């Protein structure tokens, strides 16, 4: 289990993480959602020992990062957005080089090749690979140290849908090897497809943590958004707004909300019940206009 307790990190006067606490189950695929600037990258950097927190603690499989950082880092691997290999070398030469640097065992090497379907392109020069193949090589290099935890930071940016699905399918298989995956993406359909559980972060704080299914279905029966035509009265009434023209309410309070709109001559355009998918739920609770 990964246990994050009251994690705080500031850059000058800006708080990137604000007493953030969450727990991630061992062997799960865990999604981190948040708009740009929400604190996701800062959290990943702390979990990987790249930066230190101002306060709070992190335990990974019972190891305190403050006391056993070197051991914790040996258990993990981060797959960055940018491609981190040598274009002039073949796929095999890249894997051989990074395997030697990391003292990787043959079993781990073979598993990295197999999971990412690199067998048929091992002798191909990296610069000639397709976008999806380059991503798979990038991921394979990150698996060479046989990590117990893998952090994916937007790993499918800029690749075609077929390659994206192949990568997502392979990530789902990591659970069979007991690997814990922490996954960030702006593609909500990716999170829905592969994640067991999701945490939504906004302004450095945990807004919600639950399974994907519960995030959608548990709220659908009671979550209502009322789309209206903008009126200055909206601000005066102090309503719970997810945007300048969308009122957030509960089904049990819907009648009172509609009556209030009628009293103040606020025109109603549409009433939406529940969150039909993860993206809509995310936009509803963060008030973001887009992901």
N, C-alpha and C positions, 0 to 999 in steps of 0.2 A: 504494500500500500504506500501511496505517496500522500503525506499529510502536510498541508501548508497552513500555518497558523499566524494570523495577525501580521501578514507581510506588508511592509510599508517601504516605499522607495520614492524619493523626490529628486528632481533635477532643478536646483534652484528653488523657486517658489512653486513650481508645478509638481503636483503629486501624481506620479505615474501609477502607483499602487497605494491603496488607502485601506489599511487593516484587512487585507484580503485573506480569507480562510476558505479552504476547500479540501476535500479528500478524493483521491482517485484510486479505484480498486485495481489490484494486481491482475494482469492479464486481460484488461479491458481496452477498448478503443474509445478514447475520451476526447470529445470535441471542445475546443475553446473558441467562443464566438465573441465578437465585439467590433465596433467600427474602428477605423484608423484612429490611433491615439487612445484607445480604451485601456491599454496596458498589457496586451497580449505578448508583444515582443519583449518588453521588460521582464515579464514573468518567465518566459522561456530562457532569457539570458541568465536570470538568477538560478533557475533550475539546472542550468548547464554549467554553473560556476564561472560564467564569463564576467559577471558583475556581482557585487554584494548588495544585500538589502540594507536599509537603514535600521530596521528593527523587524522582529518576528522570527519565525523559525521554519525550517524545511526538513522533513524526515523522509528519506527514500528507503523503503524496505528496512526500517528501523535504524538507519544510519543518519546521524545528525550532520547536515552539510557543513555547519560551522566547525565541527570537530574532525570530520572524516571526509573532507572535500575530495582528496585524491582518489579514495576508494569509490566514492559516489560517482565521480566522473568516469571511472573505468567501467561502470555498469551501464553507461548511457551513450547515446549517439544522437546528434542533431542533423537532420537533412535540410539544408538551407535552400532558399529560393534560387540563389545563383548556382551555376554549375561549377563544381570544385574538382576538376580533373584536368589532365593534359591533353589538349586537342591533337597534338602531333603524335601521340602514342596510340597504339591499338587498345581495344577494350581489355585484352588479356594483360598487356604491359601496364596499363593503369592499375588493374586489380593486383597484379604482382607487386608493383611498387608500394601501393598503400597497405597491402597485406604485410609486407616486410616492415614497413614503418610501425605498424600496429602489433607486430608479432602475432598475426592471426594464425589460427590452427587450420589445417586442411579441411576439416569438417565444416568450419564456419565459412571458409572460402567457397566450398562446393555449394553450401546452402544459399549463399548470396547469389551465386550464378543461377541456381535452379529457381529460386523464388522469383527472380526478376527476368527469367527467360532469356538469358544472354548466351546460351550454348552456341547458337548458330551465327553469332556475330563477334565471337571472341577475337578473331584475327582481323576484324575490320578496324580501320583507323577511326578514332573518336570523332574527328572533324567531319566525317562523311555520314555520321549517324543522323537519323531523323530526330525531331524534337522529343518524341516519346521515348526513343531508344536512349537518348542522352539522359533523360530523367531517370530511366531505369538503371543506367550505369551509376548515376549519382547516388541513387538509393542503395545499390549493391555495395558501393564503397563504404557507406555508412553502416552496413550490416557486418562488415568484416571483423569487428572486435567482439562479435557475438553479444550485443547489448541486451540488457534486461528491460531497458526503457528506450524508446525511440521517439524523438520529437520531430514532427513534420511541420515546417513553416511554409504554407502555400506551395506544396510540391508539384501541383499540376498547372501552374500558370503558364500560358502560352503553348499548350499542346493540344492536339486534335482530340475530339470526343472518344474515338476508339482507344487511343493510347491512354487517355484519362481513365477509362473504365478498366483497362487492363491493370493499371497501377492500383486503382482502388480495390480491385478484386484480390490483388496480391497482399495488400495491407490487411484486409480482413483475415487472411490466412495466418498472419503473425500470431494471432491468439492461440493457434494450435501449437505454437512453439513456446507458449507461456510469456510472450513479449507484451509489455504494456506500451500502448501507443497514445501519445498526446498529439492531437491534430488540429491545426488552425487552417481555416480556409474562408474565403468570401463566397464560395459556392455552396449554398445551403443544401442543394441536392446531394452533394458529396457527404456532408455531415449526416444527413438523413440516411444515406445508403450504408455507411460503414460504422457509425458511432453507436456505442451502447448507451453512453451518457454524455450530457452536454452541460457546460457552464457558460452562462452569458455574463460578460464583464462590461461594465460601463463606467468611465471616469475612475478606473482603478478599483472599483468595488464589485463584489459579486452580487449580481441582480437575481440570478436564479440558477439552480442546479437540479437536474432531473434527467430521467431517460428521455430519449427523443419522443417516444410514444406518449409519455405522460405530459411532456411539454405541450403537445398538440391536443390530445384528447381530453386530458383532465381540465383544460381551460375552456374547451369548446362549448360545454354546456352552460357556462356562466359568464363567459367573456363576450361582451358586446361593444361594438364601435358604431357610433352614430356620426355619419358624415353630414356636415351642414354647410351652408353658404356663410362665408366669413362675416362676422359682425363684431364691432368693438365691444359689444355687451359680453362676449365670451370671456374676455379677460376680467371684466368686472365681477362676473359670477364665480370666479375661482374654480372652474370645472377642471376635472382631470383630463388634460388634452395630450394626445400623442402628436398632434400637429396643429396648425392654426385653424384647421377645419374638421378635425376629428375628435370627438368626445369619447373617452374611454369610460365604460361603466359596467355594471353587472346586470345580468338578466333580471334579478330580483329588484333592481333599482331603476330599470328601464322606464317604467311608467312615470316615475317622478322626474326623470331626466327629460322625457318628452313633454311633460306638462310644463316644466321650467322653460323649455324652448318655445312652447306656444305662448306662454305668458309674456315672454320678452321678444316675441315676433322674430325668432331665429328660424330661418327656413331649413327644413330637413331634406337632404337629397337621398340618403340611403342608410339602411340599418344592416350591419354585418354581424352575424352571430358566430362567435368562436374564431379560432385560428385554424384555417384549413390546411396549413403547412407550416413548417418551421420558419421559413422566411417571414411570413405574415406575423407569426407570433413574435419573432425577434423585433420587427418593426413596431409592433404594438407596444411592447413593454419598454423599449429604449427610446421610442419617439424619433428614431432615425428615419430620414427620408429615403435612404438607400443603404445597402450593406457595404 
